[in-house]
Amino acid sequence: MADQREGRAELGKVLVVIPTYNERENLGPIVKRLHETLPDVHVLVVDDGSPDGTGALADELAAADQRLHVMHRTEKAGLGAAYVAGFTWVLERDYGVVVEMDADGSHAPEDLPRLLDALDDADLVLGSRYVPGGRVVNWPKYREVISRCGGLYSRMALGAKIRDITGGFKAFRREVLEKITISTVASQGYCFQIDLTWRTIEAGFEVVEVPITFTERAIGESKMSGAIVREALWRVTKWGVRRRLEQFGLRRRVG
């Protein structure tokens, strides 16, 4: 255990970015669980103008805890835009590790130490539902089918070997986000997760997966929609076509 702590210390300070939209009932418990698991970790809540008062609650929590920071955005612009804004904030400060985590409890903070430990030998660690030891709990079957099919299609189109490329529980070394040009990422939904992982692989970084337990949210509604699925299908197809053209020496721009 001591060796694990020393390894994390060498990585630098850890910040968890949590995007929120109408997550007032979930935010307090997830931050509490996170700090019970890893007391030294900092949190950045990126709130997209939640009408349920999530942003105001985040401010109250931050006023009582210097480990918690809040970014207020004026409109619901999507998951990808929220993470890009959060990552930009992080890179202006001295954090060495940046973590993506949902506010709804689907990503267990208790799994985060395993992700951070794996950064000793990787640049990006993905919390994976679909490697041995990973599992999903209380998820509607249709959602799991969409997730698995999206992952399979992405692996085939991109030639990536990642089992859970659509997953959103991730730990990055700072150097990855500095190199992959976050400001140019326009993807939303789980396509954003594919985009970031694919950029990381293309940039030559080491990506590994560790098993997690993914639990369907107990409070609130999922943000998944048909538009998010269509965006992912369209973008991944473009990236796959471009990859094939480049393999055959055709440098024509696609999309």
C-alpha positions in Angstrom: 0.0 0.0 0.0 2.9 2.4 0.8 4.4 1.8 -2.6 1.1 2.6 -4.3 0.9 5.9 -2.4 4.4 6.8 -3.4 3.6 6.0 -7.0 0.6 8.3 -6.9 2.6 11.1 -5.3 5.1 11.0 -8.2 2.2 11.6 -10.6 1.3 14.9 -9.0 -1.9 16.2 -7.6 -5.1 14.6 -8.8 -8.2 16.5 -9.9 -11.6 14.8 -10.7 -13.7 16.7 -13.3 -17.5 16.1 -12.7 -19.9 17.6 -15.2 -23.4 18.3 -13.9 -26.8 19.1 -15.2 -29.7 18.6 -12.8 -27.7 16.5 -10.4 -28.5 18.2 -7.1 -29.5 15.0 -5.3 -26.4 13.1 -6.5 -23.6 15.6 -6.2 -23.2 15.7 -2.4 -23.1 11.9 -2.0 -20.7 11.3 -4.8 -18.2 14.0 -3.5 -18.5 12.5 0.0 -17.7 9.0 -1.3 -14.8 10.3 -3.3 -13.2 12.1 -0.4 -13.8 9.1 1.9 -11.9 7.0 -0.6 -9.1 9.5 -1.5 -9.0 12.4 0.9 -6.3 14.4 -1.0 -8.1 14.4 -4.4 -9.5 17.7 -5.6 -12.8 18.0 -7.5 -13.9 20.4 -10.2 -17.7 20.6 -10.7 -18.6 21.9 -14.2 -22.3 22.9 -14.0 -24.2 23.7 -17.2 -26.7 26.1 -15.6 -28.7 23.4 -13.9 -32.3 24.7 -13.2 -32.6 22.4 -10.2 -29.9 24.4 -8.2 -27.0 22.0 -8.7 -24.6 24.9 -9.2 -25.8 26.7 -6.1 -25.3 23.5 -4.0 -21.8 23.1 -5.5 -20.9 26.6 -4.4 -22.1 25.8 -0.9 -20.0 22.7 -0.8 -17.0 24.5 -2.2 -17.3 27.3 0.4 -16.8 24.6 3.1 -14.1 22.6 1.4 -11.0 23.9 -0.3 -10.6 20.7 -2.3 -13.8 21.5 -4.2 -13.9 24.0 -7.1 -16.8 25.1 -9.3 -17.1 26.3 -12.9 -20.5 27.7 -13.9 -21.5 27.6 -17.6 -24.6 29.5 -18.7 -26.2 26.8 -20.9 -26.5 23.1 -21.5 -23.9 22.7 -24.2 -23.3 18.9 -23.8 -20.9 16.6 -22.0 -18.0 17.1 -24.4 -18.1 20.9 -24.1 -18.3 20.7 -20.3 -15.2 18.4 -20.2 -13.3 20.6 -22.6 -14.0 23.6 -20.4 -13.0 21.6 -17.3 -9.8 20.3 -18.9 -8.8 23.8 -20.0 -9.2 25.0 -16.4 -7.1 22.1 -15.1 -4.3 22.7 -17.5 -4.0 26.3 -16.3 -3.1 24.8 -12.9 -0.5 22.4 -11.5 -2.4 19.1 -11.4 -0.6 16.1 -12.7 -3.6 13.7 -13.2 -7.0 14.5 -14.5 -10.0 12.1 -14.0 -13.3 12.0 -15.7 -16.2 10.8 -13.5 -20.0 11.0 -13.7 -22.0 12.7 -11.0 -24.8 10.1 -10.9 -23.0 7.4 -9.0 -22.6 5.1 -12.0 -18.8 5.4 -11.6 -17.8 4.1 -8.1 -15.2 6.4 -6.4 -14.1 3.3 -4.6 -12.7 2.0 -8.0 -10.6 5.1 -8.5 -7.5 4.0 -6.6 -7.2 1.1 -9.0 -7.2 3.5 -12.0 -4.6 5.8 -10.4 -2.3 2.8 -9.5 -2.4 1.7 -13.1 -1.1 5.1 -14.2 2.3 3.9 -13.1 2.6 2.0 -16.3 0.2 3.9 -18.6 -0.7 7.4 -19.8 -4.5 6.9 -19.9 -6.3 4.3 -17.8 -9.9 3.4 -18.7 -12.3 2.0 -16.1 -13.8 -0.8 -18.1 -17.1 -2.7 -17.8 -16.1 -5.3 -20.4 -12.7 -6.7 -19.3 -12.5 -9.6 -16.9 -13.7 -8.5 -13.5 -15.8 -5.6 -14.9 -19.5 -5.6 -14.7 -22.7 -3.6 -15.0 -25.5 -3.4 -12.4 -29.1 -2.5 -12.9 -28.6 -1.3 -16.4 -31.5 -1.7 -18.9 -30.6 -4.4 -21.4 -31.1 -2.1 -24.4 -28.5 0.3 -23.0 -26.0 -2.4 -22.6 -26.7 -3.6 -26.1 -26.2 -0.1 -27.5 -22.9 0.3 -25.5 -21.5 -3.1 -26.6 -22.5 -2.6 -30.2 -21.1 0.9 -30.2 -17.8 -0.4 -28.8 -17.6 -3.2 -31.3 -18.3 -1.0 -34.3 -15.7 1.6 -33.0 -13.0 -1.1 -32.6 -13.7 -2.4 -36.1 -13.7 1.0 -37.7 -10.7 2.4 -35.9 -8.7 -0.8 -35.4 -8.5 -0.1 -31.7 -8.2 -2.9 -29.2 -9.9 -1.2 -26.3 -12.9 -3.2 -25.0 -14.8 -0.3 -23.4 -13.9 2.6 -25.7 -17.3 4.3 -25.0 -16.7 4.4 -21.2 -16.4 7.7 -19.4 -14.5 6.8 -16.2 -10.9 7.7 -17.1 -7.6 8.9 -15.6 -5.2 10.9 -17.8 -1.7 11.9 -17.2 -1.5 15.6 -17.7 0.9 15.2 -20.7 -1.8 13.5 -22.7 -4.3 16.3 -22.5 -1.5 18.8 -23.3 -0.7 16.9 -26.5 -4.0 15.9 -28.0 -5.3 19.5 -28.5 -8.4 19.5 -26.4 -9.6 22.7 -27.8 -10.4 21.1 -31.2 -12.6 18.3 -29.7 -16.2 18.9 -30.8 -17.8 15.5 -30.1 -20.6 15.1 -27.6 -22.1 12.2 -25.6 -20.3 9.0 -25.6 -18.7 9.9 -28.9 -16.6 12.3 -26.9 -15.2 9.4 -25.0 -14.3 7.5 -28.2 -12.8 10.7 -29.5 -10.5 11.3 -26.6 -9.3 7.7 -26.4 -8.7 7.5 -30.1 -6.7 10.7 -30.1 -4.6 9.4 -27.2 -3.9 6.1 -29.1 -3.0 8.0 -32.3 -0.6 10.3 -30.3 1.3 7.2 -29.3 0.4 7.1 -25.6 0.0 3.9 -23.6 -3.7 3.1 -22.9 -4.8 0.3 -20.5 -8.1 -0.9 -19.1 -8.9 -1.9 -15.5 -12.2 -3.5 -14.4 -14.9 -1.4 -12.7 -18.4 -1.9 -11.6 -20.8 0.4 -13.4 -24.1 0.9 -11.6 -27.2 2.5 -13.2 -28.1 5.8 -11.6 -30.7 5.6 -8.8 -31.8 9.2 -9.0 -32.5 11.4 -12.0 -32.7 10.6 -15.7 -30.1 9.5 -18.2 -28.9 12.1 -20.7 -28.6 9.4 -23.5 -30.6 10.2 -26.6 -30.9 9.0 -30.2 -29.0 12.1 -31.4 -26.0 11.1 -29.3 -26.0 7.6 -30.8 -26.3 9.0 -34.4 -23.5 11.5 -33.8 -21.2 8.7 -32.6 -22.0 6.5 -35.6 -21.4 9.4 -38.0 -18.1 10.6 -36.5 -16.7 7.1 -36.0 -17.5 6.2 -39.5 -15.6 9.3 -40.8 -12.6 8.6 -38.6 -12.6 5.0 -39.8 -12.8 6.0 -43.5 -10.0 8.5 -43.0 -7.9 5.8 -41.3 -8.4 3.4 -44.2 -7.5 6.1 -46.8 -4.3 6.9 -44.9 -3.4 3.2 -44.7 -3.5 3.1 -48.5 -1.5 6.3 -48.8 -4.4 8.5 -49.8 -4.0 11.7 -47.7 -7.2 13.2 -48.8 -9.1 14.9 -45.9 -12.3 13.1 -44.9 -14.7 15.1 -42.7 
